[in-house]
């Protein structure tokens, strides 16, 4: 019997996948003799990739998968960038092989990005490599063999987000990438689709036997090829249990009867449908900036309505918490790149932009149980400014103003929660940024993970926020990734948190953990 081969990697999207190994990297022609490519053919290869990605983005938008569409759009822009095309054309003019020139230029540009001190920008190196590889494949007429008809686990040197989108409905059970990390676009897509994925995997995985059975287990952080039958059966049972959905909108209670409202975090219609089908009562965090990270200017009312309506139309009579634009970190669009002010500060400095978004929110969300959430709040003046603008937008629409809440994700705001509580209708605790700041970590640091919210220093601040909310009679929820972390979730329940919002794919798993937790023992 063949001994199992194990390949470690960094879990970037949780879950268990079972299927045959499928190598998605194309193979070079065996004879190696090809007609030299012309300069026009190199340009045409990049243009073909740009058209392909733009067409795929259009298909995704038509299906309401806006977050995925924006990520694929970025690949289309990269494929049309002269910073890639021009050096490749010049290399071919000097006598280089076309496909080789494209890959080398892509690697050079990727290396420049990877060396940047900002981890979020450094992660974009993988996007450049993926586009260059696609252009080289087109030029060389090479491609990977089609995937097997049954379920399969994709293995590539650099998994392309487009791979995951195209293969998601054809038996894809998971993905393993030698390159990339938790902030890569492929990882973001995988999490949105609920696909298990490893990045930064052992390069030896590229030599794993294709067509052999395998287990992708992110809880162990490894791909296991040729597992023994008992290990395969145990993984299959664990995967089946984790995937079992709860009835849509079903009430969730702890083991000792405490009711908990379970919501989902989304940025697209596809994620919303996934969360609701898994049992979420509504949406506790609707991210609105993802669709506009490549925008040339502030979104108009029409722009916002086009993004919000397909999502909020799924939430009639359900909770819908819409967060204002949060152009910060790696989500800064081109028109703000050269500005010193990002995030909430930039939005408040553009009152017409704020009014446009609030107008669209109240219009698109009129049939929902709507709330508006303000990100990265640091002062009461910021709350007052948004409150006034929201009241005006609602009055113009002839509607009552929705509830207004703030993200508690800045340590100083959490410590001063008692002062903020009388000015808002609810708190929503963002554990990712809060834990990073309290513990002195960059949010994009590889060591950052949801479980860090279990640190006593972070829990003390969360406790202060919960107490301040109770004293003022307002509600409080947690919408950060820690709400779905098995270690942190019981601690949050023990602190009195009774509303949680988690990734759409995590709803069934979190519901089961809540049902198995006795709050009285915490």
C-alpha positions in Angstrom: 0.0 0.0 0.0 1.3 3.4 -1.0 2.3 5.6 2.0 0.5 9.0 2.2 2.4 12.0 1.0 1.8 15.2 3.1 2.4 18.7 1.8 2.1 21.6 4.4 0.8 25.1 3.6 -0.8 28.1 5.1 -4.6 27.8 5.5 -6.2 30.9 3.8 -9.8 29.5 3.5 -11.1 27.0 5.9 -12.7 23.6 5.3 -12.1 20.1 4.2 -11.9 19.0 0.5 -11.7 15.6 -1.0 -11.0 14.7 -4.6 -8.3 13.8 -7.2 -5.2 15.8 -7.6 -5.5 18.1 -10.7 -2.5 20.0 -11.9 -3.7 23.3 -13.4 -0.3 24.5 -14.7 0.1 24.1 -18.4 2.9 21.9 -19.8 5.5 23.1 -22.3 5.5 21.4 -25.8 7.8 18.3 -25.7 9.7 19.1 -28.8 10.5 22.6 -27.7 10.7 23.9 -31.3 8.3 26.8 -31.9 8.1 29.5 -34.5 9.4 32.8 -32.9 6.5 35.0 -31.9 6.2 38.4 -33.4 5.7 41.7 -31.5 2.1 41.9 -32.7 1.5 38.4 -31.4 2.8 39.3 -28.0 0.5 42.3 -27.9 -2.4 40.1 -29.0 -1.7 37.6 -26.2 -2.0 40.3 -23.5 -5.1 41.7 -25.3 -6.7 38.3 -25.3 -6.2 37.8 -21.6 -7.6 41.3 -20.9 -10.7 40.5 -23.0 -11.2 37.2 -21.4 -11.0 38.6 -17.9 -13.3 41.5 -18.7 -15.9 39.1 -20.2 -15.7 36.9 -17.1 -16.2 40.0 -14.9 -19.3 40.9 -16.9 -20.7 37.4 -16.4 -20.1 37.6 -12.7 -21.8 41.0 -12.3 -24.8 39.6 -14.2 -25.0 36.9 -11.5 -24.7 39.4 -8.7 -21.2 38.3 -7.8 -19.8 41.8 -7.6 -16.8 41.2 -5.3 -15.5 38.4 -7.6 -16.1 40.7 -10.6 -14.0 43.5 -9.2 -11.1 41.1 -8.5 -11.2 39.7 -12.1 -11.4 43.3 -13.4 -8.1 44.0 -11.7 -6.5 41.2 -13.8 -8.0 42.7 -16.9 -6.4 46.0 -16.0 -3.0 44.3 -15.4 -3.2 42.6 -18.8 -3.6 45.9 -20.5 -0.8 47.6 -18.6 2.1 48.9 -20.7 4.4 48.2 -17.8 4.1 44.5 -18.8 3.4 44.7 -22.5 6.2 47.1 -23.6 9.2 45.3 -22.0 7.9 42.0 -23.4 7.6 43.4 -26.9 11.1 45.0 -26.6 12.5 41.7 -25.5 11.0 39.9 -28.5 12.2 42.6 -30.8 15.7 41.9 -29.5 15.3 38.2 -30.3 13.9 36.6 -27.1 11.3 33.8 -27.2 7.9 35.3 -26.7 6.5 33.2 -23.9 9.8 33.3 -22.1 9.9 37.1 -22.4 6.4 37.5 -21.0 7.1 35.2 -18.0 10.4 37.0 -17.3 8.8 40.4 -17.5 5.9 39.3 -15.3 8.4 37.9 -12.7 10.4 41.1 -12.7 7.3 43.3 -12.1 6.1 40.8 -9.5 9.4 41.0 -7.7 9.1 44.8 -7.5 5.7 44.5 -5.9 6.8 41.7 -3.6 9.6 44.0 -2.2 7.2 46.7 -1.2 6.9 47.3 2.6 3.1 47.3 2.5 2.1 43.6 2.8 -1.3 44.2 1.0 0.4 45.7 -2.0 3.1 43.0 -1.9 0.3 40.4 -2.3 -0.5 41.8 -5.7 2.7 40.2 -7.1 0.7 37.0 -7.5 -1.9 38.8 -9.7 0.9 39.9 -12.0 2.4 36.4 -12.2 -1.0 35.0 -13.0 -1.7 37.4 -15.8 1.8 36.9 -17.3 1.4 33.1 -17.2 -2.0 33.4 -18.9 -0.6 35.5 -21.7 2.4 33.2 -22.1 0.0 30.2 -22.3 -2.1 31.9 -24.9 1.0 32.8 -27.0 2.5 29.4 -26.8 -0.8 27.5 -27.4 -0.2 25.5 -24.2 -2.9 24.7 -21.6 -3.5 22.3 -18.8 -5.5 19.2 -19.4 -9.2 19.5 -18.6 -10.0 18.6 -15.0 -11.4 15.2 -14.2 -15.2 14.8 -14.3 -15.3 13.9 -10.6 -14.4 16.1 -7.6 -10.8 17.4 -7.7 -8.3 19.6 -5.8 -6.6 22.2 -7.9 -2.8 22.4 -7.5 -0.9 25.3 -9.1 2.3 27.3 -8.7 0.1 30.4 -8.4 -3.7 29.8 -8.3 -5.5 32.4 -10.4 -8.8 33.8 -9.0 -10.3 33.1 -12.4 -9.5 29.4 -12.0 -11.6 29.2 -8.9 -14.5 31.1 -10.4 -14.6 29.0 -13.6 -14.1 25.6 -11.9 -16.3 26.2 -8.8 -19.3 24.5 -10.4 -17.4 21.7 -12.2 -16.3 19.6 -9.2 -13.7 21.8 -7.6 -13.3 20.7 -4.0 -10.3 22.9 -2.9 -7.1 24.6 -4.1 -3.4 24.5 -3.2 -1.1 27.3 -4.3 2.7 27.4 -3.9 2.5 31.2 -4.1 0.2 33.7 -2.5 -1.1 34.3 1.0 -4.1 35.1 3.1 -4.6 38.5 1.4 -4.2 37.2 -2.2 -7.2 37.7 -4.4 -7.4 33.9 -4.9 -7.7 33.5 -1.2 -10.5 36.1 -1.0 -12.4 34.4 -3.8 -11.9 31.0 -2.1 -13.4 32.3 1.2 -16.3 33.8 -0.6 -17.1 30.5 -2.3 -16.5 28.5 0.8 -13.7 26.5 -0.8 -10.8 25.2 1.4 -7.5 26.5 0.2 -3.8 26.4 1.2 -1.3 29.1 0.0 2.5 29.2 0.4 2.5 25.4 0.0 5.6 23.2 -0.1 6.8 23.4 -3.7 7.1 19.6 -3.8 3.4 19.5 -4.1 3.8 20.4 -7.8 5.2 16.9 -8.2 2.3 15.2 -6.5 0.8 12.4 -8.6 -2.1 13.7 -10.7 -5.3 11.8 -10.5 -4.5 10.3 -7.1 -7.0 10.7 -4.3 -6.3 13.4 -1.7 -7.6 15.2 1.4 -7.2 19.0 1.7 -7.6 19.7 5.5 -7.0 23.3 6.4 -7.4 22.5 10.2 -4.2 20.5 9.8 -2.7 22.9 7.2 -1.8 20.1 4.8 -2.7 18.3 1.6 -2.6 14.5 2.0 -2.2 12.5 -1.2 -3.0 8.7 -1.2 -4.5 8.8 2.3 -5.3 5.5 4.0 -9.0 4.4 3.9 -9.7 5.2 7.6 -8.2 8.7 7.3 -10.3 9.3 4.1 -13.5 8.1 5.7 -12.9 10.3 8.8 -12.3 13.3 6.6 -15.4 12.6 4.6 -17.5 12.4 7.7 -16.0 15.7 9.1 -16.6 17.4 5.7 -20.2 16.2 5.6 -20.9 17.4 9.1 -19.4 20.8 8.5 -21.4 21.3 5.2 -24.8 20.5 6.7 -26.9 23.6 6.4 -29.3 24.9 9.0 -32.9 25.9 8.0 -32.9 29.4 6.6 -33.5 32.0 9.2 -33.8 29.3 12.0 -33.4 30.6 15.5 -30.1 29.8 17.1 -29.9 29.0 20.8 -27.1 28.0 23.1 -27.2 24.6 24.8 -28.8 26.2 27.8 -31.4 28.1 25.8 -29.9 31.6 25.3 -31.1 33.1 21.9 -28.3 34.3 19.6 -28.9 36.2 16.4 -26.6 34.9 13.7 -26.0 37.1 10.6 -23.5 37.0 7.7 -20.9 39.3 6.3 -21.2 39.9 2.5 -20.2 42.0 -0.4 -22.2 40.4 -3.2 -25.6 38.8 -3.9 -23.9 35.4 -4.2 -22.5 35.6 -0.7 -25.9 36.8 0.6 -27.7 33.8 -0.9 -25.0 31.5 0.5 -25.4 33.0 4.0 -29.2 32.9 4.0 -29.3 29.3 2.7 -26.9 28.3 5.6 -29.3 29.7 8.2 -28.3 33.4 8.6 -31.2 35.6 9.8 -29.9 38.5 7.7 -26.7 40.5 6.9 -24.8 42.0 9.8 -22.1 43.6 7.6 -22.5 44.6 4.0 -19.2 45.9 2.7 -19.7 48.5 0.0 -16.3 49.6 -1.1 -15.2 46.3 -2.8 -17.0 47.2 -6.0 -15.3 50.6 -6.3 -11.6 49.8 -5.5 -10.7 50.5 -9.2 -13.0 53.6 -9.6 -11.8 56.8 -11.1 -13.9 58.9 -8.8 -16.5 58.9 -6.0 -19.4 56.6 -6.8 -22.7 58.3 -7.8 -26.2 57.5 -6.5 -26.7 55.3 -9.6 -23.4 53.5 -9.0 -24.4 52.7 -5.4 -27.9 51.6 -6.4 -26.5 49.3 -9.1 -24.4 47.5 -6.4 -26.8 47.6 -3.5 -30.1 46.8 -5.1 -29.3 43.1 -6.1 -28.1 42.4 -2.5 -30.7 44.3 -0.5 -33.6 42.9 -2.6 -32.7 39.5 -1.1 -33.2 40.8 2.4 -36.9 42.0 2.6 -38.0 42.1 6.2 -34.6 40.9 7.3 -31.8 42.7 9.1 -29.5 44.6 6.7 -26.5 46.5 8.2 -24.8 48.5 5.4 -21.4 49.8 6.1 -20.3 53.1 4.6 -17.4 53.2 2.1 -14.1 52.2 3.8 -11.4 53.1 1.4 -8.4 52.2 3.5 -5.5 49.7 3.6 -5.4 47.8 0.3 -8.8 49.1 -0.7 -7.8 52.6 -1.8 -9.1 53.4 -5.3 -6.9 55.3 -7.9 -8.5 58.7 -7.3 -7.4 58.6 -3.6 -3.9 57.1 -4.0 -2.2 60.4 -3.9 -4.2 61.8 -1.0 -3.1 61.6 2.7 -6.7 61.1 3.8 -8.4 57.7 3.4 -11.3 55.8 5.0 -14.0 57.8 6.9 -11.9 61.0 6.9 -11.9 61.0 3.1 -15.6 60.3 2.9 -16.5 63.1 5.4 -14.3 65.5 3.4 -16.5 64.8 0.4 -20.0 65.6 1.6 -21.6 65.0 -1.8 -20.1 61.5 -1.9 -21.5 60.8 1.6 -24.9 62.1 0.6 -24.9 60.0 -2.6 -24.2 56.8 -0.7 -26.7 57.5 2.1 -29.4 58.3 -0.5 -28.8 55.1 -2.3 -28.8 53.1 0.9 -32.1 54.4 2.2 -33.7 53.9 -1.3 -32.4 50.4 -1.9 -33.0 49.2 1.7 -36.5 50.5 2.3 -38.0 47.0 2.4 -35.3 45.7 4.8 -34.7 46.2 8.5 -32.1 48.7 7.6 -29.2 50.0 9.6 -26.2 52.1 8.6 -22.7 51.3 10.0 -19.9 53.9 10.2 -16.3 52.4 10.0 -13.2 53.3 11.9 -14.9 56.0 14.1 -12.6 58.0 16.3 -14.6 61.0 17.4 -18.2 62.0 18.3 -18.0 64.8 15.7 -17.7 62.1 13.0 -20.8 60.4 14.4 -22.7 63.7 14.4 -21.8 64.5 10.8 -23.0 61.1 9.5 -26.2 61.3 11.7 -27.1 64.7 10.2 -26.4 63.6 6.6 -28.4 60.4 7.2 -31.4 62.3 8.5 -31.3 64.6 5.4 -31.1 61.7 3.0 -34.0 59.9 4.7 -36.1 63.0 4.7 -35.6 63.6 1.0 -36.6 60.0 0.3 -39.7 60.4 2.6 -38.5 57.7 4.9 -37.8 57.5 8.6 -34.0 57.5 9.3 -32.6 54.0 9.8 -30.6 53.1 12.9 -27.0 54.4 13.0 -24.2 52.4 14.5 -20.4 52.5 14.6 -17.7 50.0 14.1 -15.8 49.7 17.3 -12.4 48.7 15.9 -10.1 51.5 17.2 -8.7 50.8 20.7 -9.3 54.4 21.9 -12.9 54.2 20.8 -13.5 50.9 22.5 -11.9 52.3 25.7 -14.2 55.3 25.5 -17.3 53.4 24.5 -19.4 54.9 27.4 -19.1 58.3 25.7 -20.1 57.0 22.3 -23.0 54.8 23.4 -25.5 57.7 23.9 -24.8 59.0 20.4 -25.5 55.8 18.5 -28.1 53.1 18.2 -25.8 50.1 18.2 -22.2 49.0 18.4 -20.6 46.5 16.0 -17.2 45.3 17.2 -14.6 44.7 14.4 -12.2 42.3 16.1 -9.7 42.1 13.2 -8.5 45.8 13.4 -9.1 46.0 17.2 -6.9 43.0 18.0 -4.2 44.2 15.6 -4.0 47.6 17.1 -4.1 46.4 20.7 -1.4 43.8 20.1 0.7 46.1 17.9 0.4 44.0 14.7 -0.1 45.0 11.1 -3.4 43.5 10.1 -1.7 42.0 7.0 1.0 40.4 9.1 1.2 36.6 8.5 1.0 36.2 12.3 -2.4 37.9 12.5 -5.3 35.5 13.0 -8.8 35.7 14.5 -7.8 33.7 17.6 -5.7 36.7 18.7 -9.0 38.3 19.9 -8.8 35.8 22.8 -5.9 37.8 24.3 -7.0 39.2 27.7 -6.1 42.7 26.6 -8.6 42.5 23.7 -11.3 40.8 25.7 -11.1 43.5 28.4 -11.9 46.1 25.8 -14.7 44.1 24.3 -16.1 43.7 27.9 -16.0 47.5 28.3 -17.9 47.9 25.0 -20.6 45.4 26.1 -21.0 47.1 29.5 -21.3 50.5 27.9 -23.9 49.3 25.5 -25.9 47.7 28.3 -25.8 50.9 30.4 -27.2 52.9 27.5 -29.7 50.3 26.3 -28.2 49.8 22.9 -27.4 46.6 21.1 -23.9 45.3 20.4 -22.6 42.7 17.9 -19.3 41.3 16.7 -18.8 41.2 13.0 -15.0 40.4 12.9 -13.6 37.0 11.9 -13.2 36.2 15.6 -16.9 35.6 15.8 -16.4 32.4 13.8 -13.3 31.3 15.6 -13.8 28.1 17.7 -11.6 29.5 20.5 -13.0 33.0 20.6 -16.7 32.4 20.0 -17.4 30.9 23.5 -15.6 33.8 25.1 -17.7 36.3 23.2 -20.9 34.5 24.3 -19.5 34.5 27.9 -19.1 38.3 27.7 -22.7 38.7 26.8 -22.5 39.1 23.0 -25.8 37.8 21.6 -25.5 39.0 17.9 -22.8 37.6 15.7 -22.1 38.2 12.0 -19.7 35.8 10.2 -18.5 34.9 6.7 -21.4 33.5 4.6 -19.7 30.1 4.2 -19.2 29.8 8.0 -22.8 30.2 9.1 -23.7 26.5 9.6 -20.5 25.7 11.5 -21.0 28.7 13.8 -24.6 27.8 14.4 -23.6 24.3 15.5 -20.9 25.6 17.9 -23.4 28.0 19.5 -25.9 25.2 19.9 -23.2 23.1 21.7 -22.1 25.9 24.1 -23.5 26.4 27.6 -23.2 30.0 28.4 -23.8 29.4 32.1 -20.5 27.5 32.4 -18.5 30.4 30.9 
